[in-house]
Amino acid sequence: MEAQLASRLGLIAGNPDQKLRADEYRSVLADVIAAASVELCKQFVDHMLLDIVPLVISRALLMTFAAEVGKMPADVHKATAAYALEKLQPRVVSFEDSAIKLREDLASALEREEEWAKAAHTLAGIDLDTGTRNLDPIYKLSKHIKIAMLFLEDDDPVNAEVYIKKASALISLCKDPAQELQYKTCYARVLDAKRRFVDAALRYYELSCAGARVQQIDNDDMENALNQAITCTILAAAGPQRSRMLATIYKDERAERLDVYPFVERVYLERILRREEVEKFAQTLRPHQRATLPDGSTVLQRAVMQHNLLAASKLYNNISLQELGSLLGVTPDKAEGMAADMILEGRLVGLVDQVDGSIRFDDQQEALHLWDTQIQGACNKLNDIISI
């Protein structure tokens, strides 16, 4: 069969009538597609890229080939498309349309088989930024979003962020609500995967409120977005931003219908969270939200410790580091370090007394600051008198 095809292609190439050659090549292509043979497809592609085949003919035929190869069985399609793309790459400027079509169909096939990384890299091979053609910005936007979503499915937020940022530069041109929704969903997931939980919570919450404006969102999707907003808010580092987001969610009537609402209520009211409550909430987390941090704790454990530290500051005027460590379930040294970090970052009002081994949560540091200011003022006045 391969020898027969080689003979046919050789005879056609020697025909001086270009129109007749094109018609005969189309006939050969139809037979190759019908045979659904990887080797025959490879042979046809190799011949089309020979110098003896005029560019006007090879370009048209390879475009037809790219459109038809996706209709073959999956294994034949993937092998053939991968080979064709490899051969077209050195001359991709001449066959850009064919290469794009091959990549789009191959990426779709890989996506159906859940080969997310391969699908993403295949689509990323399309030169959307410096191609010779002037591609439609909306087309480029859709591809950037698609690539980002594929990388997210492969748990690769780093590459996903690269492409969603490219999409961000084009989203202002988009007039399609469905595509805007897809972009916002993808961006929220990127922020979530990068552990920028406060930003992710805000994006998810916006999505949960978008149902009135975008008909493509059903109630289940909005409820899921609200659940994700709650999860990200609870996982966020304790502080004013998290508190504002918690207040927004707590006052949302829709949150009261969710199973997680009692836990949200305890967090909002700054109650100390019990182990069994935390373990129940942990079961709802996604794999990346259960990641272990460099200090050996999980994201949730860190968030709960910071929350309980803030809650303790509302219950106590002062507490020993030993007791605080027991309350947080960590060593006194770790409790001291966490408290010191939160105080330095302005997320906790207090003063660590290393001599007494305790933490004061009242506003005594303000009085001390005032006392220091008064002493400094007295010293300055005394210095002025001496100078006279």
N, C-alpha and C positions, 0 to 999 in steps of 0.2 A: 504493500500500500504506500509506504514512504517512497519507494523507488518510482512508483507510478506517478505520485504527486510531483516528485522532482523532475521527471520527464515532461509532464504537462507544463509546469512552470517554466522550464527551459525553452520549450517550443513557443510559449506565449511571449517570452522575453525577446525572441528573435523576430516577432511580427512587426513590420515597419508601420502598420496602421495603428496609431495610438488609440483611436476610439474603439477599434476592434479588440485591442489588447485589454482595454479597461473592461469591456463586456466579458471577455474570457476570464479575466481575473475574478470578476464578480461571481461567475459560475463556479470557479474553483473554490472561492470563499464559501459559497453556499454548501458545497459538498463537504468542506472541512468542518463547518459548523455542525452539519448533520451527522458527521461521523463522531463528533464529540471525543476526539482523540487528542491527548496532550501533545504527543510527538508530531502529529500533523499540524497542529496549531503553531507549534514552535517553528516548524519548517516553513510555514507560510509567513510568519513574522520575520524570520531571517531573510527570506527572499524579498519581502517588501522593503527592507532596509538596504538592499544592494544598490549600488550606483546606477545599474542598468535600468532600474525602474524609475521613471520620471516622478519627481516629487508631487506633482499635481495628482498622479494616480495613486501613489502610495499613501498620501495624506488622506484621500477620500476613502480608500479601502480599509486603512487601519482605523478610521473613525467608525466605519460600519462594523469592523471586527470587534472594536471595543464595546459597541452597543449590543452586539449579539452574544459575546462570550459569557455575559452574566446569566444567560438563559440555560447554560450547560449545567450538568450535575455539579454539586458544590466542590467536590475534590478536583474535578477537571478545571472548573472555573478558577479556583485558587491557584493551582499550579501554573495554569496558562497565563493568568493575569500577572502573577509575580515574575514570570519569565519575560513577558512582554515589557513590563515596566523596567526591568533591568536592561533590556536591549534598547529601549527608547531613551533612557536617561542621557546618554552622550549627545543625542540629537533632540532633546526635549523641546527646544525652542521651535523646531519645525513641526513637532507633533504634540503640541501642548494640549489641544482639545482631546485628543485620544488618550493621553496620559491622565488627564483629569477624570475622564469618564471611567477609565480602568480603576483608578484609585477610589473613586466614589463607590463603585459597585463592589470592589474587593473589600473595602472597609465595611460595607453593609453586610457582606457575607461573613466576615470575621466577627462582627457584632452579634449576628444571630447565633453564632457558636460561642459567644461570651469570651472571645479572645480580645479583651478590651485594649490591652497595651498595643497589640499588633494593629488593631483597627485604628487606634489613635495615631500611631506613627505612620500608618499608610496615608491617612488624610492629611497629616502634617507635612507630607511630602509635596503637597500642592503648594506652589510658590504663590502665596496670596499677597505678599508684600512687594516683591520686586519683579513680578512676572512681566513678560513682554506685552501681554494683553492688559487692557484697562478693565479690570473686573468690577462688577457692580458692588458697591460698598455693602449693600444688604446681603449679597451672596457671601462676601468675605465675613460679615458678621455672623451669619448662620454657621459657617464652617468653624470659626473660632469657638463659638459656643459648643458646637458638637464635639470638637476635639477636647475641649475642657471637660465636658461631661464624661467622655470615654476615659480620660485619665482619672477622673474621680472614681469611676467604677473599678478602676484598677488600683485604687488606694494610693494614687500618686498626686497629692495636692500641690507639690512643687511645680510640676509641669502644667497642671490644671490652672494654677494661678497665672502662669505666663500667658496662656491663651485667653483667659477671662479678662486679663488686663488689656489685651489687644482688642477684645470685644468692647471694652469700656470706652475706647476711643471712637467707636462707631455707633454706639447705642443711641446717641442723640438723633441719628438719622432715621431710626426705625419708627415706623408708623403702625406696625402690626402688634396688637396687644398680646397675642399668643407668644410671639418671639420675645417681647419684652419680659413676659412672665418667665419664659425659659431662661433668659439671661439672669433675672433676679434670683431664681431658684438655684441656678448653678453658682452664682456669686455667694449666696448664703452658705451653700455646701462647702465652698472653698474656704470661707472664713471659719466655718465650723471645724473643718479638717485641719486647718492651721492653728487651731486652739485660740482664735481671736473671738472668744465666746460672747462678749458684750456686743461687738459689731454683728456677729452672726445672729444673735437673739433679736436685734433690732430689725435685721433683714427678714428673718422668719416671721416676725410679728407683722411687718408690713405686708408680707404675702398672705398672712391669715386674714388680713382686712381688705384684701384686694378683690374679694368675690363680688362685691357690689359693682365694681367697675369692669371686671373681666369675666365674661360669661363662661370661659373655658374652665374655670375653677369650680369644682363641686364642693359640697359641704365636707366630704371626707378629706379632701385635699387641704381645705382651710383648717380643719381640726388637726390634721397631722402637722401643718405648719405651726399652729399654736402650741402643740405639744413640743415641737423642736425648739420653739422660742423659750418655753419654760425650761427645758433641759439645759440649753446653753446659758440661760440666766443663772440657774443654780450652780453650774460648773464654773461660772466666771469668778474672777478674783473679787473678794469682798471689797466694797468701797462705794462711793457716791453713785457712780454710773450704774452699778449693779442694783443698788437700792432704788434708783429711779425706774429702772426697767421692771423690777419686782412690783413696784407700786402700780405701774401701768397694767401689768398682767393681773394682779390681784383685784383690781377694780373692774376688770373686763368680765361682764356677766357670762360670757361663753366659757370662761375658765372654771366656773363653778360646776359645770357638767362633766368635767374631766376626772378620771380616776386619781390623777396626781394632785388634785386640788388641795386635799388636807395637808400634804407635804409642803406645797407652795405656801399655804396659810401659816404654817409653823415657821417657815423661812422668813416670810414677810414680817411676822410679828416678833422676829428676833428671839425665838425660843431656842433653847439648846436642843440639838437634834440627837435622838437616841440611835444606838447602833442598828436595831432592827428596822427602823424607819429608813435609814441610809441604805441598808442591804436590799430592802424591797425596791427602793428607787434605782439602785445600781442595776437591777435586772432589766430595766428599760433602756439602758445605754447601748449605743452602737460600739463596735469594736475599737474604733479610733478614740472614742471617749473614755475607754478603759485603759488607755496607755499608761505605762509606768514612767514616772519622771526620774531625773538623775538621782534624786535623793532616796529613791526606792518606793515612794508613795505614788498613788494614782492621782489623776486629775480630780476625781471626786473626793478622795480623802483630803487633798489639799484644800479644796473649796469648803468642805465641811469643817475642817480645823479652823480656817479663817473665819467662817461664819460663827462657830461656837466661841471663838475668841472675842468677836464683836458682841455676841450675846452675853458673854460673861462680863463684859465692860458695862453692860446695862444693869447687871444684877449686883455687882460688887464695886465698892469704892477702891478696894485694893485686895490683892490675893498673892499668896506666895507662889514662887515659880514651881515649887514641888506640887502644890495643889492644882495649879493651872495645867501642869503636865499630865496629872492624873485625869483631869477633866477632858483634856484634848486627846488623851490616849497616846501621848508621846513623852519623851524624856524632858526633864526641866530645861536642859540646854537647848533642845529643839524648840520648845515653847518660847523660851527667851528670844531665840533668833527670829522666830516668826513674828513675835510681837514687835521686836525692834525694827524689822523690815517694814511692817505695816505702819508704825509710827513715823518712820523716815519718809515713807511715801504719802503721808497725810491721810491714810485710810483708817487710822485709829488714833484717838486722843488718849494719851497716857504718858507715863514716865517709868522707865525701868530703873529700879534701885538695885544695883548689883551688890552693894554692901549688905543690905538687908535680905537680898534674894527675893525681892517682891516686885510687883507692878502696881502702880497707882493709876486708876482710871478716871480720877476726878480732874478738875481743872487747876490743880495745884501748880502745874508748870507755868500757867499764865500768871499766877501770883509771884512765882519765883522770877519770872521774866520782868514783871513790874518792879520787884525788889531790886533786881540787878540794875534796872534802868535808873531807879532812884539813887542807888549807891554811886552809879557812874555820874549822875548829875551833881551829887554832893561833892564828889572828887574834883569835878571840873570847876565848881565854884571855889573850892579851897585852893585849887591851883591858880585861879585868877587872883585871889586875895594875896597869895604869896608873891605872885608876879608884881603886884603893885608895891 
